[in-house]
Amino acid sequence: MEARIDKWLWAVRVFKTRTIAAEACKKSRVMLNGSQVKASRMVKPGDVVQVKKAPVTYSFKVLQAIEKRIGAKLVAEMMENITPPEQYELLEMSQAAGFVDRARGTGRPTKKDRRDLDGFASPDLTDEFDFDDE
């Protein structure tokens, strides 16, 4: 059995809508077995799909080709997540450093953002030195 890649990505909940899945294919963010694909490309069991969602490239092995959206609990039967652990480490590092580089147009930092920035940019060094011994 085969299914369109944009429908499959939507059905297994990689993307929230089929339109977003088709746009990702159009913008060369989806690869099938190492080559860029259009949204109409057919997937079959055994194919490896790679999806770039900055900064991570997720990899999935197709176990079943479906075009109807399924419940989240059934996703494990349709695909296998084969994303390397290095990609998840990259995601964690980018999330930790994410509050330092604010996106343009997001406005001023909140008080909590500001405290996090101050704590990250200049850690409190007074704990390391004991000034009472002078």
C-alpha positions in Angstrom: 0.0 0.0 0.0 1.2 3.5 -0.8 0.2 7.0 0.4 1.1 10.6 -0.5 3.9 11.9 1.7 2.0 15.1 2.7 -1.0 13.1 3.7 1.2 10.6 5.6 3.0 13.3 7.5 -0.3 14.8 8.5 -1.9 11.4 9.3 1.0 10.4 11.7 0.9 13.9 13.3 4.3 15.1 12.3 2.5 18.3 11.0 -0.6 19.9 12.4 -2.3 20.4 9.0 -1.8 18.9 5.6 -1.2 22.3 4.1 1.8 22.8 6.4 3.1 19.4 5.4 2.8 20.3 1.7 4.5 23.6 2.3 7.4 21.8 4.0 7.8 19.5 1.0 7.7 22.5 -1.3 10.4 24.3 0.8 12.7 21.2 0.6 12.3 20.4 4.3 11.2 16.8 3.7 13.4 14.1 2.3 12.5 10.6 1.3 15.4 8.0 1.4 17.9 10.9 1.1 16.3 12.8 -1.8 14.0 15.9 -1.8 10.4 15.2 -2.6 7.3 16.9 -3.8 4.1 16.6 -1.8 2.6 14.1 -4.2 5.4 11.6 -3.8 4.2 8.2 -2.6 5.6 6.5 0.5 5.6 2.8 1.2 6.5 0.7 4.2 10.3 0.6 4.7 10.9 4.1 3.5 12.9 6.6 5.6 11.4 10.1 5.9 13.6 13.0 7.2 11.9 16.2 8.3 13.8 19.4 9.0 12.3 21.4 11.8 15.0 23.9 12.8 17.4 23.1 14.4 16.6 19.4 14.3 16.3 16.9 11.5 13.9 14.2 12.5 14.0 10.7 10.9 11.1 8.3 10.7 10.8 4.8 9.3 7.5 4.1 7.6 5.9 1.0 9.0 2.5 1.5 7.4 1.4 3.9 4.7 -1.9 5.6 5.7 -3.8 8.7 4.5 -6.4 9.0 7.2 -5.5 10.8 10.4 -5.2 8.5 13.4 -5.2 8.9 17.2 -1.9 9.7 18.9 -1.7 6.3 20.6 -1.7 4.5 17.2 1.1 6.5 15.7 3.7 4.1 17.0 2.2 1.3 14.9 2.5 3.5 11.7 6.0 4.8 12.1 9.3 4.3 14.0 11.2 7.3 15.2 14.9 6.7 14.2 16.1 10.2 15.0 19.7 10.1 16.2 20.3 11.2 19.9 22.7 13.9 18.7 19.7 15.7 17.2 17.9 15.8 20.5 21.0 17.1 22.2 21.1 19.9 19.6 17.5 20.7 20.4 18.2 20.9 24.1 21.2 23.1 23.6 19.2 25.5 21.3 16.3 25.6 23.9 18.8 26.4 26.7 20.3 29.2 24.6 17.0 30.2 23.1 16.2 33.0 25.5 19.5 34.8 24.8 18.7 35.4 21.1 15.3 36.9 21.1 13.4 36.8 17.8 13.0 40.2 16.1 9.6 41.8 16.9 8.8 39.8 20.0 8.9 42.9 22.2 10.6 43.5 25.4 11.5 40.7 27.7 9.2 40.0 30.6 10.5 40.2 34.2 11.0 36.4 34.2 12.9 36.6 30.9 15.1 39.4 32.2 16.0 37.4 35.4 16.8 34.4 33.3 19.0 36.5 31.0 20.8 38.1 33.9 21.4 34.7 35.6 22.6 33.2 32.4 24.8 36.1 31.2 26.5 36.9 34.5 26.3 34.0 37.1 26.7 35.0 40.7 30.4 34.7 41.4 30.2 35.9 45.1 29.5 32.3 46.2 33.0 31.2 45.1 34.9 33.7 47.2 34.8 34.1 50.9 35.5 37.7 51.8 35.2 37.2 55.6 38.7 35.7 55.9 40.6 39.0 55.1 
